[in-house]
């Protein structure tokens, strides 16, 4: 982990609101994939 992280990137990573939205976005995508897959197979 010898990467250099800029201050703005560090702030984004530490920002809980951005983290929360990323988490929500991923959850919605996963739910869509799972729901779509199960709906298509049945």
C-alpha positions as CSV (number, residue, x, y, z in Angstrom):
1,X,0.0,0.0,0.0
2,X,2.6,2.5,-1.1
3,X,0.1,4.6,-3.0
4,X,0.0,8.3,-2.5
5,X,-3.5,9.5,-1.6
6,X,-4.3,13.1,-2.1
7,X,-6.1,15.1,0.5
8,X,-9.3,15.3,-1.5
9,X,-9.4,11.5,-1.9
10,X,-8.7,11.0,1.7
11,X,-11.5,13.4,2.7
12,X,-13.9,11.5,0.3
13,X,-12.9,8.2,1.9
14,X,-13.5,9.5,5.4
15,X,-16.8,11.2,4.5
16,X,-19.5,9.0,6.0
17,X,-22.2,10.5,3.8
18,X,-20.4,9.5,0.6
19,X,-19.7,6.0,2.1
20,X,-23.4,5.7,2.9
21,X,-24.4,6.5,-0.6
22,X,-21.9,4.1,-2.1
23,X,-23.2,1.4,0.2
24,X,-26.8,2.2,-0.8
25,X,-25.9,2.2,-4.5
26,X,-24.2,-1.1,-4.2
27,X,-27.1,-2.6,-2.3
28,X,-29.6,-1.5,-4.8
29,X,-27.5,-2.9,-7.7
30,X,-27.1,-6.3,-5.9
31,X,-30.8,-6.4,-5.1
32,X,-31.7,-5.7,-8.7
33,X,-29.4,-8.4,-9.9
34,X,-30.7,-10.9,-7.4
35,X,-34.3,-10.0,-7.9
36,X,-34.0,-10.0,-11.7
37,X,-32.1,-13.4,-11.6
38,X,-34.6,-15.1,-9.4
39,X,-37.6,-13.6,-11.2
40,X,-36.2,-14.7,-14.5
41,X,-35.6,-18.3,-13.4
42,X,-39.1,-18.9,-12.0
